[in-house]
């Protein structure tokens, strides 16, 4: 996809140095895990958090596709996958729903801090027993005068251990199905909210992940994003942004990995010739090329449809499956092409594989995406 304008290329070039800075020390950062304060300061200084937000709040005012193009460059230029993931979560978790559905008061109060990174954000969607079943979540919210009382637990909250502002999704009327879900803005110091520590995990270790506990947590009714019962609509909008932004970063990482493997296969010699001249090695690299180009096309085509107001539920699901699974295959192939050195931590390739595996799980597992696509095709499950 080479139809980007000179303005787009200049925009990505503007951030090129920051891509490299943000990735510095990524191997050590992976070993120590967590999100160091100096790294977040670099994220803030880069201006990447401002991309899709209105200049009224300190943003750059970029549209979705332009934002994705810059973030693809981030994936290509920055080797710290966890930091990239936390950065994307910061953009989409609270800022995107606030800009689209928030009242003027909430926007004025929170969007400037989200844009400049002084307010770190997260969203809490998954319950301990709910998994991908959003409508079956146990988190509830009950009205009480001018407030809502939230009770329940959330897990797998990216940025949760360090977040200042969290969008919590809760059931407000279970009988209403999708119309019984509501999104609430919950500030870190709200009584009744307990944030857990960073949970160790396989990959994306520089992106803090935690659990939340809410017990008789009183949230002002003014902190509802949109209106009561709009939570599913808010979440659907947010998840489309999350998939498009997070996975275009993966496409950028796949591009970098491809280029690295081409260079290695051209330089590394075995039996008197470059290993890239062997058909099996070349075939792996060709498959990496097909994977990244297919992923990019699905992501950008889905984004164009989304921006145009078309129903892109199936497109988003396909883009997510295609990209996440191609990323895992690409990372495995890279380790194989680099051989023994690829298995060592020093090349960073084993870290990229660990990071890639998470993509088939978060933002809706590959299995759930396939179920969603099947339903769109009219293949309903039988309950008899």
VMD Tcl script that draws the C-alpha trace (Angstrom):
set ca {
  {0.00 0.00 0.00}
  {1.95 3.00 -1.30}
  {-0.81 5.54 -1.81}
  {0.22 7.74 1.08}
  {0.77 11.40 0.37}
  {3.96 13.34 0.94}
  {2.23 14.93 3.91}
  {1.74 11.50 5.46}
  {5.35 10.55 4.84}
  {6.54 13.82 6.36}
  {4.31 13.16 9.37}
  {5.84 9.74 9.96}
  {9.33 11.18 9.42}
  {8.56 13.76 12.11}
  {8.32 10.94 14.65}
  {11.13 8.74 13.28}
  {13.70 9.74 15.88}
  {11.18 9.17 18.66}
  {10.49 5.63 17.44}
  {14.14 4.81 18.02}
  {14.34 6.60 21.36}
  {11.28 4.79 22.70}
  {12.83 1.43 21.81}
  {16.18 2.06 23.47}
  {17.05 -0.48 26.14}
  {14.15 -2.74 25.24}
  {15.96 -5.98 26.13}
  {16.79 -4.78 29.63}
  {13.29 -3.33 29.98}
  {11.80 -6.72 29.13}
  {13.83 -8.39 31.86}
  {12.89 -5.86 34.54}
  {9.27 -5.44 33.32}
  {6.97 -2.58 34.29}
  {6.67 0.93 32.91}
  {9.53 3.13 34.18}
  {8.69 6.79 34.76}
  {11.43 7.96 32.38}
  {9.97 5.86 29.57}
  {6.53 7.39 30.02}
  {8.14 10.82 30.01}
  {9.62 9.97 26.62}
  {6.19 8.89 25.39}
  {4.76 12.20 26.57}
  {7.54 14.19 24.95}
  {7.11 12.39 21.62}
  {3.62 13.82 21.08}
  {2.29 10.46 19.85}
  {-0.50 10.51 22.43}
  {-1.97 13.61 20.77}
  {-2.48 12.09 17.32}
  {-6.28 11.57 16.95}
  {-7.53 14.27 19.30}
  {-8.90 17.70 18.50}
  {-6.53 20.67 18.81}
  {-9.11 22.05 21.22}
  {-7.72 19.62 23.80}
  {-4.08 19.81 22.71}
  {-4.28 17.11 20.05}
  {-3.00 16.93 16.48}
  {-6.43 16.43 14.93}
  {-5.42 13.46 12.72}
  {-8.04 11.18 11.22}
  {-8.05 7.44 11.90}
  {-6.01 6.39 8.88}
  {-3.36 9.05 9.42}
  {-3.10 7.99 13.06}
  {-2.68 4.38 11.98}
  {0.02 5.31 9.47}
  {2.08 7.00 12.20}
  {1.51 4.06 14.56}
  {2.59 1.61 11.87}
  {5.86 3.53 11.79}
  {6.05 3.14 15.58}
  {5.77 -0.64 15.21}
  {8.46 -0.63 12.57}
  {10.87 1.65 14.41}
  {10.40 0.77 18.09}
  {11.35 -2.66 19.41}
  {9.61 -2.24 22.77}
  {6.32 -3.99 22.03}
  {4.97 -3.55 25.54}
  {5.53 0.20 25.53}
  {3.81 0.42 22.13}
  {0.86 -1.50 23.54}
  {0.52 0.77 26.58}
  {0.78 3.80 24.31}
  {-2.09 2.53 22.14}
  {-4.14 1.71 25.22}
  {-3.61 5.27 26.46}
  {-5.02 6.62 23.19}
  {-8.04 4.37 22.82}
  {-9.18 3.39 26.31}
  {-10.56 6.68 27.61}
  {-9.63 9.41 25.14}
  {-11.40 7.93 22.12}
  {-14.72 7.25 23.90}
  {-14.58 10.64 25.61}
  {-14.01 12.47 22.34}
  {-16.85 10.58 20.65}
  {-19.43 10.21 23.43}
  {-18.36 12.40 26.37}
  {-20.21 15.49 27.52}
  {-18.42 18.86 27.23}
  {-17.60 18.92 30.94}
  {-15.89 15.52 30.89}
  {-13.96 16.40 27.74}
  {-12.70 19.66 29.19}
  {-11.74 17.99 32.43}
  {-9.88 14.96 31.10}
  {-8.87 15.22 27.45}
  {-6.00 17.72 27.91}
  {-4.32 15.41 30.43}
  {-4.89 12.38 28.20}
  {-3.34 14.19 25.25}
  {-0.21 15.24 27.11}
  {0.09 12.00 29.08}
  {-0.16 13.50 32.55}
  {-3.30 11.38 32.96}
  {-2.56 7.70 32.32}
  {-5.64 5.78 31.24}
  {-6.98 2.25 31.07}
  {-10.23 0.45 30.44}
  {-11.62 -2.41 32.51}
  {-13.71 -4.80 30.43}
  {-13.00 -8.42 31.38}
  {-14.39 -10.09 34.51}
  {-12.55 -13.00 36.18}
  {-15.16 -15.48 34.97}
  {-16.43 -13.65 31.93}
  {-13.57 -13.80 29.42}
  {-14.83 -12.65 26.04}
  {-18.47 -12.83 27.18}
  {-18.95 -9.11 27.74}
  {-22.70 -9.31 28.30}
  {-22.20 -11.98 30.93}
  {-19.94 -9.82 33.10}
  {-20.49 -9.81 36.85}
  {-19.59 -6.14 37.42}
  {-22.80 -4.29 38.31}
  {-23.76 -0.66 38.80}
  {-26.86 0.45 40.68}
  {-28.27 4.00 40.79}
  {-28.25 5.80 44.12}
  {-29.38 9.41 43.95}
  {-26.90 11.38 41.87}
  {-24.41 8.51 41.93}
  {-23.95 4.93 40.79}
  {-22.62 2.21 43.07}
  {-20.22 -0.16 41.29}
  {-19.42 -3.64 42.59}
  {-17.30 -6.35 41.04}
  {-13.87 -7.33 39.82}
  {-11.93 -6.81 36.61}
  {-8.87 -8.62 35.28}
  {-6.37 -8.15 32.44}
  {-6.47 -4.36 32.75}
  {-3.64 -2.95 30.63}
  {-2.11 0.11 32.35}
  {-4.29 -0.72 35.37}
  {-1.49 -0.64 37.98}
  {-0.45 2.89 36.95}
  {-3.69 4.37 35.57}
  {-5.11 7.63 36.88}
  {-8.40 7.28 35.00}
  {-10.18 4.04 34.11}
  {-13.24 3.41 31.96}
  {-15.12 0.64 33.76}
  {-17.86 -1.25 31.97}
  {-20.67 -2.52 34.20}
  {-24.12 -4.09 33.88}
  {-26.85 -1.63 34.83}
  {-29.83 -3.76 33.72}
  {-29.21 -7.41 32.89}
  {-32.69 -7.85 31.38}
  {-31.86 -5.37 28.60}
  {-29.00 -7.37 27.09}
  {-26.73 -5.09 25.02}
  {-28.71 -2.07 26.21}
  {-28.02 -2.88 29.85}
  {-24.30 -2.06 29.77}
  {-22.89 1.31 30.84}
  {-19.41 2.87 30.71}
  {-18.20 4.81 33.76}
  {-15.15 7.03 34.24}
  {-13.56 6.07 37.54}
  {-10.68 8.08 38.96}
  {-7.88 6.30 40.79}
  {-8.52 7.88 44.19}
  {-12.24 6.96 44.21}
  {-13.12 5.26 47.52}
  {-13.93 1.60 46.99}
  {-11.54 1.18 44.06}
  {-8.51 -1.03 44.66}
  {-5.90 -1.45 41.93}
  {-3.68 -4.52 42.03}
  {0.05 -4.78 41.27}
  {1.61 -5.51 37.89}
  {0.95 -9.16 37.05}
  {3.92 -11.09 35.53}
  {3.18 -12.38 32.04}
  {4.68 -14.15 29.04}
  {5.21 -11.12 26.82}
  {4.52 -7.39 26.55}
  {6.25 -7.16 29.90}
  {6.83 -3.40 29.71}
  {3.07 -2.88 29.54}
  {1.75 -3.10 33.12}
  {-1.25 -5.39 33.55}
  {-3.35 -5.66 36.67}
  {-6.64 -6.40 38.37}
  {-9.26 -4.09 39.82}
  {-11.61 -4.58 42.73}
  {-14.61 -2.28 43.20}
  {-16.65 -2.54 46.41}
  {-19.45 -0.05 47.02}
  {-17.54 2.26 44.70}
  {-19.55 5.46 44.39}
  {-19.23 7.16 41.00}
  {-21.05 10.40 40.10}
  {-23.75 10.03 37.46}
  {-21.94 12.82 35.59}
  {-19.09 10.32 34.98}
  {-21.18 8.12 32.70}
  {-19.68 8.10 29.20}
  {-22.57 8.78 26.85}
  {-25.65 7.80 28.81}
  {-26.80 4.78 30.83}
  {-27.33 1.77 28.57}
  {-24.92 3.01 25.89}
  {-21.98 0.98 27.16}
  {-22.11 -1.63 24.42}
  {-22.14 1.08 21.74}
  {-19.20 2.81 23.43}
  {-17.29 -0.45 23.77}
  {-17.89 -1.46 20.15}
  {-16.51 1.90 18.98}
  {-13.50 1.62 21.28}
  {-12.70 -1.97 20.32}
  {-12.62 -1.07 16.64}
  {-10.15 1.69 17.37}
  {-8.15 -0.63 19.63}
  {-7.86 -3.38 17.03}
  {-6.98 -1.01 14.20}
  {-4.38 0.93 16.19}
  {-2.81 -1.95 18.13}
  {-2.58 -4.30 15.19}
  {-1.26 -1.78 12.69}
  {1.61 -1.48 15.19}
  {2.02 -5.26 14.82}
  {2.05 -4.87 11.04}
  {4.90 -2.39 11.42}
  {6.77 -4.84 13.63}
  {6.25 -7.56 11.02}
  {7.68 -5.26 8.35}
  {10.79 -4.64 10.44}
  {11.18 -8.36 11.11}
  {10.82 -9.15 7.41}
  {13.51 -6.64 6.46}
  {15.78 -8.01 9.16}
  {15.34 -11.58 7.91}
  {16.00 -10.57 4.30}
  {19.23 -8.88 5.37}
  {20.29 -11.84 7.49}
  {19.45 -14.42 4.81}
  {21.48 -12.43 2.27}
  {24.51 -12.14 4.54}
  {24.55 -15.45 6.42}
  {26.34 -18.15 4.42}
  {26.12 -21.92 4.70}
  {27.63 -24.49 2.34}
  {29.31 -21.71 0.40}
  {26.24 -19.58 -0.38}
  {23.74 -17.23 1.32}
  {21.02 -19.12 3.18}
  {18.45 -17.01 1.33}
  {19.33 -18.91 -1.83}
  {17.91 -22.09 -0.30}
  {14.30 -22.58 -1.35}
  {12.99 -23.45 2.11}
  {14.46 -20.32 3.68}
  {13.29 -18.14 0.79}
  {9.82 -19.65 1.09}
  {9.60 -18.71 4.76}
  {10.59 -15.15 3.97}
  {8.07 -14.95 1.12}
  {5.35 -16.12 3.52}
  {6.39 -13.36 5.92}
  {6.01 -10.85 3.08}
  {2.56 -12.20 2.18}
  {1.53 -12.07 5.84}
  {2.47 -8.45 6.42}
  {0.96 -7.20 3.17}
  {-2.28 -9.10 3.74}
  {-2.51 -7.77 7.29}
  {-1.96 -4.18 6.17}
  {-4.60 -4.38 3.48}
  {-7.21 -5.82 5.80}
  {-6.46 -3.25 8.52}
  {-6.44 -0.19 6.28}
  {-9.46 -1.37 4.24}
  {-11.41 -1.97 7.47}
  {-10.37 1.48 8.71}
  {-11.60 3.11 5.50}
  {-14.94 1.39 5.86}
  {-15.19 2.36 9.53}
  {-14.36 5.99 8.76}
  {-17.00 5.99 6.01}
  {-19.66 4.74 8.42}
  {-20.05 1.29 6.90}
  {-20.76 -1.87 8.90}
  {-17.27 -3.30 9.30}
  {-17.88 -5.85 12.05}
  {-16.79 -8.75 9.84}
  {-13.89 -6.80 8.35}
  {-12.53 -5.87 11.77}
  {-12.78 -9.46 12.98}
  {-10.99 -10.78 9.88}
  {-8.30 -8.09 10.14}
  {-7.67 -9.01 13.76}
  {-7.38 -12.74 13.06}
  {-5.25 -12.28 9.94}
  {-2.81 -9.88 11.60}
  {-2.43 -11.57 14.98}
  {-1.90 -15.03 13.51}
  {0.44 -13.79 10.76}
  {2.48 -12.03 13.43}
  {2.97 -15.26 15.38}
  {3.96 -17.15 12.21}
  {6.35 -14.35 11.27}
  {8.02 -14.38 14.68}
  {8.41 -18.17 14.61}
  {9.86 -18.04 11.10}
  {12.36 -15.34 12.10}
  {13.69 -17.48 14.94}
  {14.03 -20.42 12.56}
  {15.83 -18.31 9.94}
  {18.26 -16.94 12.53}
  {18.79 -20.44 13.91}
  {20.54 -20.78 17.26}
  {21.12 -17.03 17.59}
  {17.40 -16.42 17.12}
  {16.72 -18.60 20.15}
  {18.98 -16.44 22.33}
  {17.62 -13.39 24.11}
  {20.25 -11.10 22.61}
  {18.62 -10.91 19.18}
  {15.27 -9.90 20.66}
  {13.46 -12.35 18.38}
  {12.30 -14.67 21.15}
  {10.87 -11.61 22.90}
  {8.99 -10.67 19.74}
  {7.47 -14.16 19.66}
  {6.34 -13.86 23.27}
  {4.82 -10.47 22.51}
  {3.12 -11.78 19.36}
  {1.31 -14.62 21.13}
  {-0.69 -12.13 23.16}
  {-2.24 -10.71 20.01}
  {-4.26 -13.87 19.42}
  {-5.86 -13.41 22.86}
  {-6.38 -9.73 23.73}
  {-9.03 -7.56 22.02}
  {-11.12 -10.71 21.52}
  {-9.51 -14.11 21.02}
  {-9.07 -15.64 17.58}
  {-11.74 -18.17 18.51}
  {-14.25 -15.45 19.40}
  {-13.47 -13.56 16.21}
  {-14.17 -16.70 14.18}
  {-17.45 -17.21 16.03}
  {-18.35 -13.61 15.23}
  {-17.54 -14.09 11.55}
  {-19.56 -17.32 11.46}
  {-22.57 -15.51 12.91}
  {-22.24 -12.80 10.29}
  {-22.38 -15.56 7.69}
  {-25.64 -16.79 9.21}
  {-24.12 -19.85 10.91}
  {-25.98 -19.76 14.21}
  {-25.21 -22.10 17.07}
  {-27.89 -24.61 17.94}
  {-29.08 -24.70 21.56}
  {-31.16 -27.85 21.20}
}
mol new
graphics top color blue
foreach p $ca { graphics top sphere $p radius 0.5 }
foreach p [lrange $ca 0 end-1] q [lrange $ca 1 end] { graphics top cylinder $p $q radius 0.2 }
display resetview
